[in-house]
Amino acid sequence: MGRGWRALASCPTTSPTIRAQVSNFGPDGLLRRHDYAVDVLGGAKGAHYVGDYNDNSGTAMPHRRRVYPLGVDNRKVPEPLLIEIDIASFAFGST
């Protein structure tokens, strides 16, 4: 885990597809990593890293997301990279 991160375990979940969740937050209170097991993939475990936060109209929004397989001792397995999302910008509209 990252230096100074705090973990919050949340299980059981009401989601029919995700179980055994653990969210890790940095000293700034922002989500940094979310670990979970996905039932629809045979209970496969993933480490979802969230980062590159930018201020968008006063709200901190992550612009980078990466999901890796979770291995021994809940360490990320660097290959294969399962999901890679980079967001160039957010826009909030009024309703």
A tleap script that builds the chain and sets N, CA, C and O, in Angstrom:
source leaprc.protein.ff14SB
mol = sequence {
  NMET GLY ARG GLY TRP ARG ALA LEU ALA SER
  CYS PRO THR THR SER PRO THR ILE ARG ALA
  GLN VAL SER ASN PHE GLY PRO ASP GLY LEU
  LEU ARG ARG HIE ASP TYR ALA VAL ASP VAL
  LEU GLY GLY ALA LYS GLY ALA HIE TYR VAL
  GLY ASP TYR ASN ASP ASN SER GLY THR ALA
  MET PRO HIE ARG ARG ARG VAL TYR PRO LEU
  GLY VAL ASP ASN ARG LYS VAL PRO GLU PRO
  LEU LEU ILE GLU ILE ASP ILE ALA SER PHE
  ALA PHE GLY SER CTHR
}
set mol.1.N position { 0.836 -1.182 0.000 }
set mol.1.CA position { 0.000 0.000 0.000 }
set mol.1.C position { 0.879 1.243 0.000 }
set mol.1.O position { 2.065 1.194 0.326 }
set mol.2.N position { 0.271 2.335 -0.369 }
set mol.2.CA position { 1.006 3.587 -0.399 }
set mol.2.C position { 1.283 4.099 0.995 }
set mol.2.O position { 0.606 3.723 1.952 }
set mol.3.N position { 2.268 4.947 1.105 }
set mol.3.CA position { 2.650 5.506 2.395 }
set mol.3.C position { 1.530 6.400 2.926 }
set mol.3.O position { 1.066 7.304 2.230 }
set mol.4.N position { 1.109 6.149 4.136 }
set mol.4.CA position { 0.089 6.957 4.780 }
set mol.4.C position { -1.335 6.645 4.354 }
set mol.4.O position { -2.258 7.356 4.749 }
set mol.5.N position { -1.538 5.598 3.557 }
set mol.5.CA position { -2.891 5.253 3.144 }
set mol.5.C position { -3.626 4.585 4.293 }
set mol.5.O position { -3.024 3.887 5.109 }
set mol.6.N position { -4.927 4.805 4.350 }
set mol.6.CA position { -5.776 4.175 5.356 }
set mol.6.C position { -6.808 3.315 4.644 }
set mol.6.O position { -7.396 3.742 3.650 }
set mol.7.N position { -7.030 2.115 5.144 }
set mol.7.CA position { -7.949 1.176 4.510 }
set mol.7.C position { -9.301 1.169 5.209 }
set mol.7.O position { -9.390 1.315 6.428 }
set mol.8.N position { -10.347 0.996 4.414 }
set mol.8.CA position { -11.711 0.863 4.908 }
set mol.8.C position { -12.311 -0.364 4.234 }
set mol.8.O position { -12.540 -0.366 3.025 }
set mol.9.N position { -12.563 -1.402 5.018 }
set mol.9.CA position { -13.160 -2.625 4.470 }
set mol.9.C position { -14.664 -2.469 4.469 }
set mol.9.O position { -15.249 -1.971 5.430 }
set mol.10.N position { -15.284 -2.895 3.388 }
set mol.10.CA position { -16.738 -2.826 3.300 }
set mol.10.C position { -17.261 -4.117 2.692 }
set mol.10.O position { -17.256 -4.284 1.472 }
set mol.11.N position { -17.702 -5.009 3.530 }
set mol.11.CA position { -18.316 -6.231 3.054 }
set mol.11.C position { -19.245 -6.732 4.146 }
set mol.11.O position { -18.976 -6.451 5.314 }
set mol.12.N position { -20.283 -7.429 3.860 }
set mol.12.CA position { -20.658 -7.839 2.512 }
set mol.12.C position { -21.244 -6.671 1.729 }
set mol.12.O position { -21.610 -5.642 2.296 }
set mol.13.N position { -21.321 -6.849 0.450 }
set mol.13.CA position { -21.874 -5.835 -0.423 }
set mol.13.C position { -23.217 -6.305 -0.966 }
set mol.13.O position { -23.491 -7.504 -1.006 }
set mol.14.N position { -24.039 -5.372 -1.378 }
set mol.14.CA position { -25.325 -5.722 -1.973 }
set mol.14.C position { -25.193 -5.907 -3.478 }
set mol.14.O position { -26.163 -6.274 -4.142 }
set mol.15.N position { -24.015 -5.661 -4.022 }
set mol.15.CA position { -23.792 -5.837 -5.456 }
set mol.15.C position { -23.832 -7.317 -5.808 }
set mol.15.O position { -23.232 -8.132 -5.107 }
set mol.16.N position { -24.531 -7.677 -6.884 }
set mol.16.CA position { -24.558 -9.087 -7.284 }
set mol.16.C position { -23.262 -9.540 -7.952 }
set mol.16.O position { -23.086 -10.731 -8.207 }
set mol.17.N position { -22.349 -8.606 -8.240 }
set mol.17.CA position { -21.139 -8.981 -8.973 }
set mol.17.C position { -19.850 -8.725 -8.217 }
set mol.17.O position { -18.832 -9.339 -8.538 }
set mol.18.N position { -19.849 -7.840 -7.222 }
set mol.18.CA position { -18.617 -7.479 -6.518 }
set mol.18.C position { -18.754 -7.837 -5.047 }
set mol.18.O position { -19.794 -7.608 -4.430 }
set mol.19.N position { -17.673 -8.409 -4.488 }
set mol.19.CA position { -17.678 -8.744 -3.052 }
set mol.19.C position { -16.312 -8.426 -2.449 }
set mol.19.O position { -15.357 -8.141 -3.172 }
set mol.20.N position { -16.226 -8.477 -1.131 }
set mol.20.CA position { -14.971 -8.320 -0.399 }
set mol.20.C position { -14.204 -7.081 -0.837 }
set mol.20.O position { -13.089 -7.181 -1.350 }
set mol.21.N position { -14.801 -5.919 -0.635 }
set mol.21.CA position { -14.185 -4.678 -1.053 }
set mol.21.C position { -13.340 -4.043 0.051 }
set mol.21.O position { -13.695 -4.097 1.229 }
set mol.22.N position { -12.223 -3.446 -0.344 }
set mol.22.CA position { -11.400 -2.657 0.569 }
set mol.22.C position { -11.007 -1.390 -0.182 }
set mol.22.O position { -10.422 -1.464 -1.263 }
set mol.23.N position { -11.322 -0.233 0.381 }
set mol.23.CA position { -10.960 1.047 -0.217 }
set mol.23.C position { -9.820 1.660 0.577 }
set mol.23.O position { -9.841 1.649 1.808 }
set mol.24.N position { -8.828 2.193 -0.117 }
set mol.24.CA position { -7.667 2.819 0.519 }
set mol.24.C position { -7.622 4.293 0.161 }
set mol.24.O position { -7.701 4.662 -1.011 }
set mol.25.N position { -7.494 5.131 1.181 }
set mol.25.CA position { -7.518 6.578 1.008 }
set mol.25.C position { -6.178 7.173 1.409 }
set mol.25.O position { -5.552 6.718 2.367 }
set mol.26.N position { -5.738 8.185 0.679 }
set mol.26.CA position { -4.500 8.880 0.992 }
set mol.26.C position { -4.694 9.839 2.145 }
set mol.26.O position { -5.817 10.022 2.613 }
set mol.27.N position { -3.601 10.466 2.620 }
set mol.27.CA position { -3.686 11.422 3.718 }
set mol.27.C position { -4.596 12.606 3.394 }
set mol.27.O position { -5.097 13.276 4.296 }
set mol.28.N position { -4.804 12.857 2.104 }
set mol.28.CA position { -5.674 13.945 1.666 }
set mol.28.C position { -7.148 13.543 1.643 }
set mol.28.O position { -8.008 14.359 1.310 }
set mol.29.N position { -7.445 12.281 1.997 }
set mol.29.CA position { -8.822 11.809 2.041 }
set mol.29.C position { -9.351 11.323 0.699 }
set mol.29.O position { -10.514 10.932 0.606 }
set mol.30.N position { -8.522 11.338 -0.344 }
set mol.30.CA position { -8.962 10.916 -1.667 }
set mol.30.C position { -8.708 9.425 -1.868 }
set mol.30.O position { -7.723 8.875 -1.375 }
set mol.31.N position { -9.614 8.784 -2.598 }
set mol.31.CA position { -9.474 7.365 -2.903 }
set mol.31.C position { -8.222 7.146 -3.740 }
set mol.31.O position { -8.004 7.849 -4.727 }
set mol.32.N position { -7.401 6.179 -3.356 }
set mol.32.CA position { -6.168 5.863 -4.083 }
set mol.32.C position { -6.197 4.456 -4.672 }
set mol.32.O position { -5.666 4.226 -5.759 }
set mol.33.N position { -6.817 3.507 -3.955 }
set mol.33.CA position { -6.875 2.129 -4.439 }
set mol.33.C position { -8.135 1.479 -3.905 }
set mol.33.O position { -8.533 1.701 -2.762 }
set mol.34.N position { -8.756 0.669 -4.754 }
set mol.34.CA position { -9.970 -0.053 -4.371 }
set mol.34.C position { -9.775 -1.509 -4.784 }
set mol.34.O position { -9.687 -1.814 -5.974 }
set mol.35.N position { -9.709 -2.402 -3.804 }
set mol.35.CA position { -9.542 -3.835 -4.064 }
set mol.35.C position { -10.901 -4.513 -3.977 }
set mol.35.O position { -11.726 -4.167 -3.131 }
set mol.36.N position { -11.126 -5.481 -4.857 }
set mol.36.CA position { -12.398 -6.188 -4.845 }
set mol.36.C position { -12.264 -7.518 -5.567 }
set mol.36.O position { -11.304 -7.752 -6.300 }
set mol.37.N position { -13.253 -8.388 -5.344 }
set mol.37.CA position { -13.359 -9.661 -6.060 }
set mol.37.C position { -14.623 -9.589 -6.909 }
set mol.37.O position { -15.658 -9.092 -6.463 }
set mol.38.N position { -14.526 -10.089 -8.132 }
set mol.38.CA position { -15.636 -10.011 -9.081 }
set mol.38.C position { -16.226 -11.406 -9.278 }
set mol.38.O position { -15.575 -12.293 -9.830 }
set mol.39.N position { -17.454 -11.588 -8.824 }
set mol.39.CA position { -18.105 -12.899 -8.906 }
set mol.39.C position { -18.292 -13.369 -10.345 }
set mol.39.O position { -18.131 -14.557 -10.628 }
set mol.40.N position { -18.627 -12.467 -11.251 }
set mol.40.CA position { -18.890 -12.886 -12.638 }
set mol.40.C position { -17.621 -13.354 -13.343 }
set mol.40.O position { -17.689 -13.921 -14.434 }
set mol.41.N position { -16.464 -13.121 -12.725 }
set mol.41.CA position { -15.198 -13.606 -13.268 }
set mol.41.C position { -14.608 -14.695 -12.372 }
set mol.41.O position { -13.390 -14.826 -12.255 }
set mol.42.N position { -15.480 -15.462 -11.750 }
set mol.42.CA position { -15.034 -16.579 -10.917 }
set mol.42.C position { -14.353 -16.155 -9.634 }
set mol.42.O position { -13.527 -16.896 -9.102 }
set mol.43.N position { -14.680 -14.980 -9.127 }
set mol.43.CA position { -14.070 -14.499 -7.895 }
set mol.43.C position { -12.706 -13.865 -8.104 }
set mol.43.O position { -11.953 -13.685 -7.146 }
set mol.44.N position { -12.374 -13.521 -9.362 }
set mol.44.CA position { -11.081 -12.889 -9.653 }
set mol.44.C position { -10.940 -11.606 -8.846 }
set mol.44.O position { -11.898 -10.849 -8.687 }
set mol.45.N position { -9.733 -11.372 -8.337 }
set mol.45.CA position { -9.469 -10.198 -7.505 }
set mol.45.C position { -8.730 -9.140 -8.312 }
set mol.45.O position { -7.848 -9.448 -9.113 }
set mol.46.N position { -9.111 -7.883 -8.081 }
set mol.46.CA position { -8.477 -6.780 -8.781 }
set mol.46.C position { -8.075 -5.664 -7.838 }
set mol.46.O position { -8.686 -5.466 -6.789 }
set mol.47.N position { -7.033 -4.935 -8.229 }
set mol.47.CA position { -6.573 -3.742 -7.515 }
set mol.47.C position { -6.795 -2.561 -8.451 }
set mol.47.O position { -6.124 -2.444 -9.476 }
set mol.48.N position { -7.720 -1.699 -8.106 }
set mol.48.CA position { -8.115 -0.567 -8.933 }
set mol.48.C position { -7.439 0.689 -8.374 }
set mol.48.O position { -7.809 1.180 -7.308 }
set mol.49.N position { -6.447 1.201 -9.106 }
set mol.49.CA position { -5.717 2.402 -8.686 }
set mol.49.C position { -6.355 3.636 -9.304 }
set mol.49.O position { -6.686 3.649 -10.490 }
set mol.50.N position { -6.525 4.669 -8.496 }
set mol.50.CA position { -7.165 5.905 -8.913 }
set mol.50.C position { -6.187 7.043 -8.649 }
set mol.50.O position { -5.618 7.126 -7.561 }
set mol.51.N position { -5.985 7.922 -9.631 }
set mol.51.CA position { -5.025 9.003 -9.413 }
set mol.51.C position { -5.170 10.144 -10.389 }
set mol.51.O position { -6.157 10.245 -11.119 }
set mol.52.N position { -4.167 11.000 -10.388 }
set mol.52.CA position { -4.131 12.202 -11.212 }
set mol.52.C position { -5.380 13.042 -10.977 }
set mol.52.O position { -6.100 13.395 -11.910 }
set mol.53.N position { -5.617 13.354 -9.699 }
set mol.53.CA position { -6.777 14.159 -9.344 }
set mol.53.C position { -6.581 15.601 -9.804 }
set mol.53.O position { -5.499 16.171 -9.660 }
set mol.54.N position { -7.635 16.174 -10.354 }
set mol.54.CA position { -7.650 17.581 -10.759 }
set mol.54.C position { -8.902 18.235 -10.208 }
set mol.54.O position { -9.929 17.584 -10.015 }
set mol.55.N position { -8.803 19.522 -9.960 }
set mol.55.CA position { -9.941 20.278 -9.480 }
set mol.55.C position { -10.869 20.586 -10.655 }
set mol.55.O position { -10.457 21.182 -11.650 }
set mol.56.N position { -12.110 20.177 -10.523 }
set mol.56.CA position { -13.123 20.450 -11.533 }
set mol.56.C position { -14.293 21.148 -10.860 }
set mol.56.O position { -15.116 20.503 -10.210 }
set mol.57.N position { -14.367 22.456 -11.014 }
set mol.57.CA position { -15.449 23.242 -10.419 }
set mol.57.C position { -15.548 23.018 -8.916 }
set mol.57.O position { -16.645 22.949 -8.361 }
set mol.58.N position { -14.383 22.905 -8.253 }
set mol.58.CA position { -14.347 22.738 -6.806 }
set mol.58.C position { -14.434 21.301 -6.327 }
set mol.58.O position { -14.448 21.054 -5.121 }
set mol.59.N position { -14.494 20.344 -7.250 }
set mol.59.CA position { -14.567 18.932 -6.891 }
set mol.59.C position { -13.334 18.214 -7.426 }
set mol.59.O position { -13.003 18.326 -8.607 }
set mol.60.N position { -12.656 17.476 -6.549 }
set mol.60.CA position { -11.478 16.709 -6.976 }
set mol.60.C position { -11.948 15.474 -7.732 }
set mol.60.O position { -12.671 14.641 -7.186 }
set mol.61.N position { -11.537 15.359 -8.986 }
set mol.61.CA position { -11.937 14.237 -9.830 }
set mol.61.C position { -10.693 13.515 -10.336 }
set mol.61.O position { -9.746 14.157 -10.789 }
set mol.62.N position { -10.689 12.170 -10.262 }
set mol.62.CA position { -9.536 11.420 -10.769 }
set mol.62.C position { -9.569 11.359 -12.295 }
set mol.62.O position { -10.622 11.158 -12.901 }
set mol.63.N position { -8.408 11.535 -12.895 }
set mol.63.CA position { -8.310 11.488 -14.354 }
set mol.63.C position { -7.577 10.248 -14.844 }
set mol.63.O position { -7.427 10.053 -16.050 }
set mol.64.N position { -7.117 9.401 -13.912 }
set mol.64.CA position { -6.407 8.181 -14.297 }
set mol.64.C position { -6.913 7.013 -13.452 }
set mol.64.O position { -7.015 7.107 -12.229 }
set mol.65.N position { -7.224 5.917 -14.131 }
set mol.65.CA position { -7.663 4.688 -13.459 }
set mol.65.C position { -6.952 3.510 -14.089 }
set mol.65.O position { -6.847 3.423 -15.312 }
set mol.66.N position { -6.463 2.602 -13.256 }
set mol.66.CA position { -5.788 1.391 -13.711 }
set mol.66.C position { -6.256 0.235 -12.838 }
set mol.66.O position { -6.343 0.366 -11.617 }
set mol.67.N position { -6.555 -0.893 -13.465 }
set mol.67.CA position { -6.939 -2.089 -12.720 }
set mol.67.C position { -5.963 -3.211 -13.075 }
set mol.67.O position { -5.745 -3.528 -14.244 }
set mol.68.N position { -5.387 -3.796 -12.032 }
set mol.68.CA position { -4.427 -4.896 -12.157 }
set mol.68.C position { -4.977 -6.113 -11.432 }
set mol.68.O position { -5.794 -5.971 -10.522 }
set mol.69.N position { -4.543 -7.309 -11.817 }
set mol.69.CA position { -4.882 -8.490 -11.020 }
set mol.69.C position { -4.254 -8.358 -9.631 }
set mol.69.O position { -3.224 -7.706 -9.458 }
set mol.70.N position { -4.884 -8.978 -8.668 }
set mol.70.CA position { -4.380 -8.961 -7.294 }
set mol.70.C position { -3.754 -10.314 -7.001 }
set mol.70.O position { -4.378 -11.354 -7.213 }
set mol.71.N position { -2.515 -10.300 -6.512 }
set mol.71.CA position { -1.787 -11.535 -6.261 }
set mol.71.C position { -1.613 -11.829 -4.784 }
set mol.71.O position { -2.433 -11.442 -3.952 }
set mol.72.N position { -0.532 -12.519 -4.478 }
set mol.72.CA position { -0.199 -12.926 -3.119 }
set mol.72.C position { -0.062 -11.697 -2.219 }
set mol.72.O position { 0.485 -10.672 -2.625 }
set mol.73.N position { -0.564 -11.821 -1.000 }
set mol.73.CA position { -0.493 -10.743 -0.009 }
set mol.73.C position { -1.124 -9.445 -0.501 }
set mol.73.O position { -0.697 -8.359 -0.109 }
set mol.74.N position { -2.131 -9.551 -1.353 }
set mol.74.CA position { -2.846 -8.390 -1.890 }
set mol.74.C position { -1.932 -7.405 -2.610 }
set mol.74.O position { -2.166 -6.197 -2.575 }
set mol.75.N position { -0.908 -7.913 -3.253 }
set mol.75.CA position { -0.023 -7.069 -4.064 }
set mol.75.C position { -0.497 -7.106 -5.506 }
set mol.75.O position { -0.936 -8.142 -6.006 }
set mol.76.N position { -0.400 -5.945 -6.174 }
set mol.76.CA position { -0.820 -5.920 -7.578 }
set mol.76.C position { 0.146 -6.735 -8.428 }
set mol.76.O position { 1.352 -6.754 -8.183 }
set mol.77.N position { -0.403 -7.398 -9.416 }
set mol.77.CA position { 0.381 -8.117 -10.409 }
set mol.77.C position { 0.506 -7.153 -11.594 }
set mol.77.O position { -0.508 -6.809 -12.200 }
set mol.78.N position { 1.720 -6.710 -11.941 }
set mol.78.CA position { 1.867 -5.644 -12.938 }
set mol.78.C position { 1.402 -6.001 -14.352 }
set mol.78.O position { 1.076 -5.106 -15.131 }
set mol.79.N position { 1.366 -7.271 -14.690 }
set mol.79.CA position { 0.917 -7.698 -16.020 }
set mol.79.C position { -0.040 -8.862 -15.856 }
set mol.79.O position { 0.235 -9.758 -15.058 }
set mol.80.N position { -1.115 -8.888 -16.554 }
set mol.80.CA position { -1.551 -7.921 -17.549 }
set mol.80.C position { -2.294 -6.751 -16.903 }
set mol.80.O position { -2.929 -6.907 -15.861 }
set mol.81.N position { -2.208 -5.604 -17.520 }
set mol.81.CA position { -3.018 -4.459 -17.135 }
set mol.81.C position { -4.428 -4.748 -17.640 }
set mol.81.O position { -4.637 -4.896 -18.844 }
set mol.82.N position { -5.404 -4.830 -16.720 }
set mol.82.CA position { -6.758 -5.236 -17.094 }
set mol.82.C position { -7.594 -4.090 -17.652 }
set mol.82.O position { -8.311 -4.259 -18.638 }
set mol.83.N position { -7.499 -2.932 -17.024 }
set mol.83.CA position { -8.270 -1.761 -17.453 }
set mol.83.C position { -7.377 -0.542 -17.361 }
set mol.83.O position { -6.660 -0.362 -16.376 }
set mol.84.N position { -7.418 0.300 -18.393 }
set mol.84.CA position { -6.644 1.546 -18.425 }
set mol.84.C position { -7.566 2.651 -18.927 }
set mol.84.O position { -8.033 2.618 -20.066 }
set mol.85.N position { -7.820 3.628 -18.062 }
set mol.85.CA position { -8.694 4.745 -18.419 }
set mol.85.C position { -7.965 6.045 -18.106 }
set mol.85.O position { -7.512 6.260 -16.982 }
set mol.86.N position { -7.856 6.909 -19.111 }
set mol.86.CA position { -7.318 8.255 -18.943 }
set mol.86.C position { -8.384 9.238 -19.398 }
set mol.86.O position { -8.891 9.132 -20.515 }
set mol.87.N position { -8.723 10.180 -18.551 }
set mol.87.CA position { -9.779 11.139 -18.843 }
set mol.87.C position { -9.139 12.504 -19.062 }
set mol.87.O position { -8.432 13.012 -18.192 }
set mol.88.N position { -9.385 13.089 -20.216 }
set mol.88.CA position { -8.792 14.384 -20.553 }
set mol.88.C position { -9.453 15.524 -19.792 }
set mol.88.O position { -8.769 16.441 -19.336 }
set mol.89.N position { -10.785 15.478 -19.647 }
set mol.89.CA position { -11.475 16.569 -18.946 }
set mol.89.C position { -12.852 16.117 -18.496 }
set mol.89.O position { -13.434 15.173 -19.031 }
set mol.90.N position { -13.344 16.818 -17.502 }
set mol.90.CA position { -14.709 16.636 -17.004 }
set mol.90.C position { -15.449 17.938 -17.209 }
set mol.90.O position { -14.842 19.008 -17.208 }
set mol.91.N position { -16.739 17.857 -17.384 }
set mol.91.CA position { -17.565 19.055 -17.422 }
set mol.91.C position { -18.832 18.777 -16.622 }
set mol.91.O position { -19.511 17.774 -16.841 }
set mol.92.N position { -19.135 19.664 -15.705 }
set mol.92.CA position { -20.344 19.553 -14.925 }
set mol.92.C position { -21.346 20.562 -15.457 }
set mol.92.O position { -21.041 21.747 -15.589 }
set mol.93.N position { -22.524 20.089 -15.756 }
set mol.93.CA position { -23.565 20.980 -16.242 }
set mol.93.C position { -24.616 21.204 -15.171 }
set mol.93.O position { -24.696 20.449 -14.202 }
set mol.94.N position { -25.403 22.218 -15.343 }
set mol.94.CA position { -26.484 22.481 -14.402 }
set mol.94.C position { -27.775 21.971 -15.003 }
set mol.94.O position { -27.975 21.974 -16.218 }
set mol.95.N position { -28.650 21.528 -14.101 }
set mol.95.CA position { -29.939 20.999 -14.575 }
set mol.95.C position { -31.049 21.948 -14.301 }
set mol.95.O position { -32.200 21.664 -14.632 }
savepdb mol mol.pdb
quit
